[in-house]
Each structure stands twice: as structure tokens, then as C-alpha cells.
Amino acid sequence: MESTPTRAIVDALTKAIVEHRLQPGSKLAEQKLADHFGVSRTLVRQALFQLAQHRLIRLEPARGAFVASPAVDEARQVFAVRRMLETEMTRAFVRCVTPAKIKVLTQHVAREKSAVSGEDVSGRTELLGDFHVSMAELMGNKVLAQMLGELISRCALITLMYQSASAAEHSNEEHADIVKALAAKDEALAVRLMNEHLLNVESNLAFDRPIPTQDVSLALSF
């Protein structure tokens, strides 16, 4: 079972990164973090490993941990590939849609709405991305689900850092509209809505956010 101190470190650093209080590329020194939180370096190391798995930081051998540096150009390329894949996925989904599959997606959209309204930033980002992977899984296409998961994770930090609460709420509403079109087996509408949704997510990413700090202690003191 995960220790409370480790969870606290993960949550504090995630919040600092998402709220732009830490500059991408900032070094996260283990001893400095251990002193700040009043814990051992072992607990700090555990927290940093978890953050690395979530792609919020990168771990470099012999160099340490650094806040991940999201590449905007890469994210735009990812969205271009996603549009190619997901418009065709949507077309195929309509042809194999069932009430059971619609029920799963409807329940997922409800969980998204709850996360958005509860201001759960990391939770809403994960759920909004998982909606697309869920469609592939419901089709039984494991390869597509894996490909989408990898694509989404490559731009997850950018979405996490640059998607506003209002944009996230709009994404949730668009997912709901897509599900309605799928349920109605309206292929043309569902494909159009999916393409517009992905374009909207990309265009609503606010890349002009304020420049954060590189001072870890200052960033965590909020």
C-alpha cells in the first residue's frame, strides 16, 4: 500500500507542474525535496519514479530528475495523426455499435463530467484521453488501443499543462455529443464531431501561459 508521504510528494509536485509554478527542464534535486518535505531521499525517489511513469518528469542516469519539457510541435503532429486514425475508428465503431458499448461510453462520459466539475486536473486529463482508447478497446482492436494510448501519452503533459478548465468541460460535452451520434448510428455526424473535437482540443491549448519559476522551494511554497 502506498505511503502517505510519497503520495503527498507526488501530489505537491504534480500541482506545481500543472499550475506552471515549475519551469519545464527544472532539476528536481532529491536532497532538496527531502529537506522540503521532511522525509528520506528514498521516499522522494519513489515519488519521482511515479511522476516519471506519468511522464511529468524525466529521469536521466547519473544526472537526476527534471521536469519534463513538452514539445509543442510534437503535440501538433500527434493530433494530426490522431485525426487520421480516429476519424476512421469512429467510422468503424458505428458499424459495430451495440447498446452495451454505448452504455460503457456513457458511463465514462459521466465520470469525466464529475472529474471536470470537481476540479480534478490530472483525473480529468486522464479520463478525457481514455475515452478515445475505450472506443478502440470496445471494438476489440488491441493494436489500435495501444497505438492511441501511446499517442495520447506523448502529448498528455501538454494537455495537462495547457488545457483550461473551460476547455476540458467543452471536451466532455463534445464526447457526449459523439456518443449520441454513435448511438444513433449516424456515421457522417459522428465522424464530423470527432474530427471537430480533436481540432478543438488542439486549438484550445493555451501555449501563452506565464513563465514559471525554476526555484523548487518557491514553487512548492504555494
C-alpha positions in Angstrom: 0.0 0.0 0.0 1.3 3.4 -1.0 2.7 5.5 1.9 1.1 8.8 2.7 4.4 10.9 2.4 5.0 9.6 -1.1 1.5 10.4 -2.2 1.9 13.9 -0.7 5.1 14.5 -2.6 3.6 13.2 -5.9 0.5 15.4 -5.4 2.5 18.5 -4.5 4.9 18.2 -7.4 2.1 17.4 -9.9 0.2 20.5 -8.7 3.3 22.7 -9.1 3.9 21.4 -12.6 0.3 21.6 -13.8 -0.2 25.1 -12.3 3.0 26.3 -14.0 4.9 27.0 -10.9 7.9 24.9 -12.1 9.7 25.6 -15.3 10.0 22.7 -17.8 13.5 21.4 -17.6 14.0 22.3 -13.9 16.2 19.9 -11.9 14.4 18.2 -9.0 17.2 17.6 -6.5 16.4 14.6 -4.2 18.1 16.1 -1.1 16.4 19.5 -1.6 13.0 17.8 -1.9 13.7 15.6 1.1 14.6 18.6 3.2 11.5 20.5 2.0 9.1 17.6 2.8 11.0 16.4 5.9 11.3 12.9 4.5 14.0 10.5 3.4 15.5 10.5 -0.1 14.1 7.0 -0.5 10.5 8.4 -0.3 11.5 11.2 -2.7 12.9 8.7 -5.1 9.7 6.7 -5.0 7.6 9.8 -5.8 9.9 10.8 -8.6 9.6 7.3 -10.1 5.8 7.6 -10.1 6.0 11.0 -11.7 8.3 9.7 -14.4 5.8 6.9 -15.2 3.1 9.6 -15.6 5.6 11.5 -17.9 5.5 14.6 -15.8 9.3 14.3 -15.2 12.2 12.5 -16.9 14.8 10.6 -15.1 18.3 10.7 -16.6 21.0 8.3 -15.5 23.8 10.0 -13.4 22.0 13.3 -13.8 18.8 13.0 -11.8 15.2 14.1 -12.3 14.0 17.0 -14.4 10.5 18.5 -15.1 9.5 17.2 -18.5 9.8 19.6 -21.4 6.7 19.2 -23.6 7.4 19.8 -27.3 4.5 21.8 -28.8 5.5 20.8 -32.4 5.4 17.1 -31.3 1.9 17.6 -29.8 0.6 19.1 -33.1 2.0 16.2 -35.0 0.4 13.8 -32.6 -3.0 15.5 -33.1 -2.6 15.3 -36.9 -2.0 11.5 -36.6 -4.8 11.1 -34.1 -7.3 12.8 -36.5 -6.2 10.3 -39.3 -6.7 7.3 -37.0 -9.7 8.4 -35.0 -12.0 9.5 -37.8 -11.6 6.0 -39.4 -12.0 4.4 -35.9 -15.3 6.4 -35.5 -16.5 5.2 -38.9 -15.7 1.6 -38.0 -17.3 1.9 -34.5 -20.7 2.9 -35.9 -20.7 -0.3 -37.9 -20.3 -2.5 -34.8 -22.1 -0.4 -32.3 -24.3 -2.1 -29.6 -26.3 -0.8 -26.7 -23.8 -2.3 -24.3 -20.9 -0.4 -25.9 -22.9 2.8 -25.8 -23.6 2.2 -22.1 -19.9 1.9 -21.3 -19.1 5.1 -23.2 -22.0 6.9 -21.5 -20.7 5.9 -18.1 -17.2 7.0 -19.0 -18.5 10.5 -20.0 -20.3 10.7 -16.7 -17.0 10.1 -14.8 -15.4 12.7 -17.0 -18.0 15.3 -16.0 -17.5 14.5 -12.4 -13.8 15.0 -12.6 -14.2 18.3 -14.5 -16.7 19.7 -12.1 -14.6 18.6 -9.1 -11.5 20.4 -10.5 -9.5 17.1 -10.6 -7.0 18.3 -13.2 -4.9 15.2 -13.6 -8.0 13.0 -13.3 -10.0 14.8 -15.9 -7.0 14.8 -18.3 -6.6 11.0 -17.9 -10.3 10.3 -18.3 -10.7 12.6 -21.4 -7.8 10.8 -23.1 -9.1 7.3 -22.0 -12.4 8.0 -23.8 -10.6 7.6 -27.1 -8.8 4.4 -26.1 -12.0 3.0 -24.7 -13.6 3.2 -28.2 -10.8 1.1 -29.6 -11.0 -1.4 -26.8 -14.7 -1.7 -27.2 -14.1 -2.6 -30.9 -11.8 -5.3 -29.8 -8.9 -3.7 -31.6 -6.0 -4.1 -29.1 -3.4 -2.7 -31.6 -5.4 0.5 -32.2 -6.0 0.9 -28.5 -2.2 0.5 -27.8 -1.3 3.0 -30.6 -3.8 5.5 -29.3 -2.7 5.1 -25.8 0.9 5.8 -26.8 -0.1 8.8 -28.9 -2.2 10.3 -26.2 0.5 9.8 -23.6 3.0 11.6 -25.8 1.0 14.8 -25.6 -0.5 14.2 -22.1 1.8 16.6 -20.3 1.0 19.4 -22.8 -2.7 18.8 -22.4 -2.4 18.6 -18.7 -0.4 21.8 -18.5 -2.2 23.9 -21.2 -5.8 22.8 -21.2 -8.1 25.2 -19.3 -11.0 24.0 -17.1 -13.5 25.5 -19.5 -11.8 23.7 -22.5 -11.9 20.4 -20.5 -15.6 20.9 -19.8 -16.1 21.6 -23.5 -14.3 18.3 -24.4 -16.5 16.4 -22.1 -19.6 17.9 -23.8 -18.2 17.0 -27.2 -17.6 13.4 -26.1 -21.3 13.3 -25.0 -22.4 14.5 -28.5 -20.1 11.9 -30.1 -21.7 9.1 -28.1 -25.2 10.3 -29.1 -24.2 10.2 -32.8 -22.7 6.7 -32.3 -25.9 5.5 -30.6 -28.0 6.9 -33.5 -25.6 5.1 -35.9 -25.2 8.4 -37.7 -21.8 7.8 -39.3 -21.3 11.1 -41.1 -22.2 13.1 -38.0 -20.1 11.0 -35.6 -17.0 11.3 -37.9 -17.5 15.1 -38.2 -17.9 15.5 -34.5 -14.8 13.5 -33.7 -12.7 15.5 -36.2 -14.0 18.8 -34.9 -13.4 17.7 -31.3 -9.7 16.9 -31.9 -9.3 20.2 -33.8 -10.9 22.0 -30.9 -8.7 20.3 -28.2 -5.6 21.3 -30.1 -6.7 24.9 -30.8 -7.8 25.5 -27.2 -4.4 24.6 -25.7 -3.1 27.9 -24.2 0.5 27.9 -25.0 0.9 31.6 -23.9 0.8 30.8 -20.1 3.0 32.8 -17.7 6.7 31.7 -17.4 7.0 29.6 -14.2 10.0 29.5 -11.8 13.0 27.2 -11.6 13.1 27.6 -7.8 11.7 24.3 -6.4 11.2 25.6 -2.9 9.4 28.7 -4.1 7.2 26.7 -6.4 6.2 24.3 -3.6 5.5 27.0 -1.1 2.1 28.0 -2.6 
